[in-house]
Amino acid sequence: MLELAILGFLRERPLHGYDLRKRVAALTGHVRPIADGTLYPAIKRMETRGWLTRETQAGAAAAPRHMLHLTPAGERELLRRLREPEDLDISDENRWFVLLSFLRHLEDAQAQAHVLRRRLAFLEEPSSFFYEDGRPVRAEEVPDPFRQGLLIIARATSAAELNWLHATLTTLENAEP
């Protein structure tokens, strides 16, 4: 998720580490805060893989700034991850939101639609946070008002996403190739 966010933001424009950290934190920080001890090792790994380069520029005050640029190899990796997301990128809501944030970088409407169809198939499977005898428990069956609230909110969120997915897939599937 972190690498995808880094690749996605750098695809939009070169950034220095502080700006990149702020953008990633705004996207994911409410769920998974991004510490320097997480971000900078990821940047270093990605630099070693040839996905990004670092350019030193004079800083506004005194310290130099390291601008990060996406390389052609980094762009290919971003597009690969967008075109062929892992199952967890489809099923985990937080990872899905990161993927969705950059899906526009796949310029092929059919490739975008393929990813959305995978999410749609996942959401259409019966599921719950709670199971009894191997079957999903519905909100109406839960006596605990807090668990019931969780299930009601999740159902409403899923319904909104399903509506959006159907509408967006219709648009993408009718797009000119």
VENJO-V632961 format. One record per residue. N is the residue number from 0. RES is the residue in one letter. PSI is psi in radians with two decimals (* if undefined). Layout:
n=N res=RES psi=PSI
n=N res=RES psi=PSI
//
This chain:
n=0 res=M psi=-0.77
n=1 res=L psi=-0.80
n=2 res=E psi=-0.71
n=3 res=L psi=-0.74
n=4 res=A psi=-0.75
n=5 res=I psi=-0.85
n=6 res=L psi=-0.75
n=7 res=G psi=-0.80
n=8 res=F psi=-0.67
n=9 res=L psi=-0.39
n=10 res=R psi=-0.55
n=11 res=E psi=-0.61
n=12 res=R psi=2.70
n=13 res=P psi=2.52
n=14 res=L psi=2.68
n=15 res=H psi=2.86
n=16 res=G psi=-0.72
n=17 res=Y psi=-0.80
n=18 res=D psi=-0.73
n=19 res=L psi=-0.78
n=20 res=R psi=-0.73
n=21 res=K psi=-0.74
n=22 res=R psi=-0.77
n=23 res=V psi=-0.74
n=24 res=A psi=-0.66
n=25 res=A psi=-0.60
n=26 res=L psi=-0.72
n=27 res=T psi=-0.21
n=28 res=G psi=-0.51
n=29 res=H psi=-0.38
n=30 res=V psi=-0.83
n=31 res=R psi=1.64
n=32 res=P psi=2.53
n=33 res=I psi=1.96
n=34 res=A psi=2.73
n=35 res=D psi=-0.61
n=36 res=G psi=-0.20
n=37 res=T psi=-0.79
n=38 res=L psi=-0.91
n=39 res=Y psi=-0.64
n=40 res=P psi=-0.63
n=41 res=A psi=-0.75
n=42 res=I psi=-0.78
n=43 res=K psi=-0.78
n=44 res=R psi=-0.75
n=45 res=M psi=-0.58
n=46 res=E psi=-0.74
n=47 res=T psi=-0.64
n=48 res=R psi=-0.14
n=49 res=G psi=0.29
n=50 res=W psi=-0.36
n=51 res=L psi=2.79
n=52 res=T psi=2.79
n=53 res=R psi=2.30
n=54 res=E psi=2.17
n=55 res=T psi=2.26
n=56 res=Q psi=2.70
n=57 res=A psi=2.43
n=58 res=G psi=2.88
n=59 res=A psi=-0.66
n=60 res=A psi=-1.45
n=61 res=A psi=-0.66
n=62 res=A psi=2.43
n=63 res=P psi=2.66
n=64 res=R psi=2.53
n=65 res=H psi=1.86
n=66 res=M psi=2.33
n=67 res=L psi=2.32
n=68 res=H psi=2.44
n=69 res=L psi=2.36
n=70 res=T psi=2.92
n=71 res=P psi=-0.65
n=72 res=A psi=-0.65
n=73 res=G psi=-0.68
n=74 res=E psi=-0.71
n=75 res=R psi=-0.70
n=76 res=E psi=-0.75
n=77 res=L psi=-0.87
n=78 res=L psi=-0.64
n=79 res=R psi=-0.80
n=80 res=R psi=-0.59
n=81 res=L psi=-0.70
n=82 res=R psi=-0.62
n=83 res=E psi=1.11
n=84 res=P psi=2.61
n=85 res=E psi=2.78
n=86 res=D psi=-0.68
n=87 res=L psi=-0.53
n=88 res=D psi=-0.45
n=89 res=I psi=-0.68
n=90 res=S psi=-0.51
n=91 res=D psi=2.10
n=92 res=E psi=-0.74
n=93 res=N psi=-0.75
n=94 res=R psi=-0.64
n=95 res=W psi=-0.74
n=96 res=F psi=-0.67
n=97 res=V psi=-0.82
n=98 res=L psi=-0.82
n=99 res=L psi=-0.57
n=100 res=S psi=-0.45
n=101 res=F psi=0.09
n=102 res=L psi=-0.43
n=103 res=R psi=-0.36
n=104 res=H psi=-0.30
n=105 res=L psi=1.91
n=106 res=E psi=-0.24
n=107 res=D psi=2.02
n=108 res=A psi=-0.61
n=109 res=Q psi=-0.61
n=110 res=A psi=-0.70
n=111 res=Q psi=-0.78
n=112 res=A psi=-0.65
n=113 res=H psi=-0.77
n=114 res=V psi=-0.75
n=115 res=L psi=-0.62
n=116 res=R psi=-0.62
n=117 res=R psi=-0.74
n=118 res=R psi=-0.73
n=119 res=L psi=-0.80
n=120 res=A psi=-0.71
n=121 res=F psi=-0.81
n=122 res=L psi=-0.46
n=123 res=E psi=-0.16
n=124 res=E psi=2.37
n=125 res=P psi=2.29
n=126 res=S psi=2.92
n=127 res=S psi=2.91
n=128 res=F psi=-0.29
n=129 res=F psi=2.46
n=130 res=Y psi=2.58
n=131 res=E psi=2.22
n=132 res=D psi=0.67
n=133 res=G psi=0.04
n=134 res=R psi=2.57
n=135 res=P psi=2.44
n=136 res=V psi=2.30
n=137 res=R psi=2.72
n=138 res=A psi=-0.68
n=139 res=E psi=-0.33
n=140 res=E psi=-0.06
n=141 res=V psi=2.09
n=142 res=P psi=-0.44
n=143 res=D psi=2.04
n=144 res=P psi=-0.45
n=145 res=F psi=-0.75
n=146 res=R psi=-0.65
n=147 res=Q psi=-0.75
n=148 res=G psi=-0.74
n=149 res=L psi=-0.80
n=150 res=L psi=-0.67
n=151 res=I psi=-0.78
n=152 res=I psi=-0.76
n=153 res=A psi=-0.72
n=154 res=R psi=-0.74
n=155 res=A psi=-0.72
n=156 res=T psi=-0.78
n=157 res=S psi=-0.71
n=158 res=A psi=-0.75
n=159 res=A psi=-0.74
n=160 res=E psi=-0.70
n=161 res=L psi=-0.76
n=162 res=N psi=-0.79
n=163 res=W psi=-0.78
n=164 res=L psi=-0.83
n=165 res=H psi=-0.79
n=166 res=A psi=-0.77
n=167 res=T psi=-0.68
n=168 res=L psi=-0.69
n=169 res=T psi=-0.78
n=170 res=T psi=-0.84
n=171 res=L psi=-0.70
n=172 res=E psi=-0.34
n=173 res=N psi=0.01
n=174 res=A psi=2.57
n=175 res=E psi=2.41
n=176 res=P psi=*
//
